[in-house]
Amino acid sequence: MVRFASALIGALAVSSAFAAEDNLVRIKMNKIDDEDFTGSFMARDAFLQIAEASKETRNLRGKEESEVVKDYQNAQYYAEVEIGTPSQKFNVIMDTGSSNLWVPVEGGSCGKSPLPFNLPFIQKKDKFNKASSSTFKPLDEIFKIRYGSGAVSGVYGQDSVSLGQDLTITGQDFATIDNCGGMGIAYLMGKFDGIMGLGFDSISIGKKPTVFSNAISQSVVEKPMFAFYLGNQHEGELTFGGYDKNHFEGDLHWVPLSHATYWQIATSSIKMGSYSNTNNQAIVDSGTSLMVGPTAEVAKIAEVVGASKMLLSPAYMVDCNAEIPDFVVSIDGKDYTIPGKDLVLNGAGGKCMFAMQGMDFRAGGPQWILGDVFMRKYYTVFDMEKKQVGFALAK
């Protein structure tokens, strides 16, 4: 996520959830394999080339839209939420880089082909039926947000939201979206219906309290924190109300936020082989799977590792057998290392993707995103009350 940045597809499939004796609400998650994830970038690049050749363009700019530099091509995980009475199920990206909950609505255009014919890779979208929920309340407020690829719009409503089997938030404001055009090809190919933001209320469109903020105020979580354990080739887990010591080694290293909007922290240095950069701001973002940095800086790193950029996509391909140096980021006096082998994502047909992407943010914002590649290596706890994040080596 980020009301800032990233790119597309992926999947956290929730298989079950339960409240344990430690009062944590746990959501078990599965990761879509790297071949499918890498293939989505290649398919998108091919589609963009076709669109460019046919001059298919879209201009949905509007002054009332809040701007975000994110298109979710880079989101590899999703989870299940339930909205309404009786509940309607949706797969959403659990996104620490944004703060609104939205899902597509019946009767809208979300999930339809942008071309005059159907495309084989379009994923079916579950859509919210307002009339089917006895607890739904319409709100006379417009929701508009601008992603890097265009606008998404709809109207606000209010209903109950459930996570797992034991966590229900009542009176949650969320957006029912009838126009998802701004999500672009990323949305059509993605195995998600909507977005659930886990950032702070301060960056919520319309200043709506987030789902987790309401969970805290309604006292349905024990502690004002949540944590991600992202499985690599096995099940992962998202916990609400605290964290699970069984998922990491040693002690958590708590890092104060530099800005409590996104989960933003200061980094003193970033190194990779002969590349080095100092004094940056970074976002810890569950809605972004790759590592993301300034376009020019990532181009320098790509040169170091021998990666080549796709024609129209911001992603890079790399030799599957290349010896990639470790990525080392220094945070609050501690070095965090991502082994080079973890930065090579296997694709179909012997093609591999480099797990880093370039993207430029507005002046004054963060420069880097530490996405799921980082969070798979380091168990990450988000403490909303103390405005800090905790890191420890994941088991």
Secondary structure, DSSP 8 states (H G I E B T S, - for coil): --SS---B---EEEEEEEE-TT--EEEEEEE--HHHHHHHHHHHHHHHHHHHHTT-------TTSEE----SBB----EEEEETTTTEEEEEEEETT---EEEEBTTS-TT--SSSS--TT------B-GGG-TT-EEEEEEEEEEETTEEEEEEEEEEEEEETTTEEEEEEEEEEEEE-GGGHHHHHHSS-SEEEE-S-GGGSGGG---HHHHHHHTT-SSSSEEEEE--SSS-EEEEESS--GGGBSS--EEEE-SEETTEEEEEEEEEETTEEEEEEEEEE-TT--SEEE-HHHHHHHHHHHT-EE-SSSS-EEE-TT-----EEEEETTEEEEE-GGGGEEE-GGG-EEESEEE----TTS-SEEE-HHHHHHEEEEEETTTTEEEEEEB-
